[in-house]
Amino acid sequence: MFQKITLIALIIAFVSCQKKETVEKDKIKLADWLIGNWENTSPEGILSENWQKLNDSTFSASSYFIKGKDTLHFETIVLAQLGETLTYKATVKGQNDDKPVFFPSTSETDQQLVFENAKHDYPQKITYTKGANNTLTAEISGNLNGKPSSEKFVMTKK
């Protein structure tokens, strides 16, 4: 009888651990809609973000802003599920000694992802919202030089 109880307890523990791992990895699945090439063309230039899936827990992207033949902004992004938290890691060329800045997620749904880092100079918040007709809105916000600031970029999937 004791052996049966021990066996049942082990099976329950194993199944519980498996389910927890699945639930943890499910958070990054909410971001699947990011995968692809996104672009915003305006008189100021062209903003592009190109997202790809590296594996079951990590996405990567390159984001750049080009005006004419000049690249005015370039960053690499890694979106990774670390335990139960999605983390947005941005490395902007020429900023922060080219070291990454981490933004843990504060909200994830199948329509919106929110990442925040209150200690970062600007932005402190990054939001991606899935829109209609293959659009995506990226918004950066926070305090800039002591004043509230935000910028929105609506991009279309290419």
N, C-alpha and C positions, 0 to 999 in steps of 0.2 A: 504494500500500500504506500509506504514511504517513497519508494522508487517512482511510482506513478505520479505522486504529488510533485516530486522534484522534477520529473520530466515535463509535466504540465507547466510548472513554474518557469522552467527554462524556455519552453516554447513561447509562452506569453511574453517573457522578457525579450526574446529574439524578435518576435513580431512587433512589439512596442518600439524597439530600437529601429527597425526597418521603417516603420510608419513615420517616426520622427524625422529620419533622414529625408524621406520623400517630401514631407511637409516643408522642411527647411529648403530643399532645392526647388520647391514650387515657386518661391518668391521671384526668382529670376525669370521664370516662365511668364510672369506678368509683364515682363519687358520685351517679349518676343516681337511686338509690333515696331520696336525701334530698328530692327534689322533692315538694312537697305541703304540706299543713297538718297539724301534729303538736300534740297537746295532752295535758297531764297535769292532772287535777283532783284536788285533795287538800283537807283541812280548812284548810290554810294559804292556798289560793288556786288560781288557774288559771295554768299555765305554757303558753305557746304559742310555736311556731316555725313560721314560714311561709316555705318555700323555693320559689324560682322560678329558672328557667334564663334568663339574660340573653342568652347567645350560646354558641358552641361551647367557650369557655374560661372562662366566668364564671357563677357562680350567686350569688344574693343571698338574704338572709333578714332577717326582723325577728323578734326574740325579746322577749317581754314576760311579766311576771309580774303578775297582777292579783289584788288581794284586795278584794272588795266592789266599790266604785267607784274604788279607788285603784290607780294603776299604780306598783308598788313597784320595778320594774326594767324598763328598756328598752334594747335594744341593736340595732344593725344589724350584719350580718355579710356579708362578701363572701368567697366561696370562688373563687379564681382560679388558673388554671394559668399560672405564669410560668416559661417555659422547660420544664424537666423537673420542676419542683417545684410541688406544690399548696400554696397559701398561704391560711390562714384569717386574715382581717382583721376584728377585732371593735372596734366603737366603742360604748362604754357611756356613756349619757347621765349626766353628772355625775361622770365619772371620767377621769383622765388628761387633764384640760383638754379633754375631748370629742375627743381625737385617737385615731386607731386604734392598736391593738396588733397586731403581726404574729406569727403562729404558723406556721412552715413545717411541712409534713408530714414525719413520720419513718417512717410506714408507711401504705400504702394497699392494701386488698383490696376485693373486692366485698361484703364483710361488715363491714369495720371501717376507720375512718379515724382516724389519730392525728396530732395537731399539738402541737408543743412550742416553748416559749420559756423557757429557763432563767433569763433576765434579768428576766422579768416578776415582779412582787411576788406575785400570786396570781390565777388559777391559773397554773402553769407547763405544764400538760398538759391537753389537751382531746381526749376520745375520743368518737366516735360509733360505735355498734354496731347493726347491723341485727338485729332479733329476729324471732321467729315471730309469726304472726297480726297483721301490720301494726304491729309495735312497733319502737321505736327507743330505745336507751338513750344518753343524753348524760351523760358523766361529766367533771367538772372535778377536778383533783387537783394536789398539790404541797405545798410548805411554806407554812404560814400562821402568821405570828408565831413562826417557828422550829420549828414542830411539823408533822409530816405530817398532811395533811387531804385528804378527798375527799368529793364529793357526787355522787350518781347521780340521774338523772331519767328515768324510763321514760315515754315518750310513745306515744300511739296515733294512727295516721293517721286523719284526719277526712275 
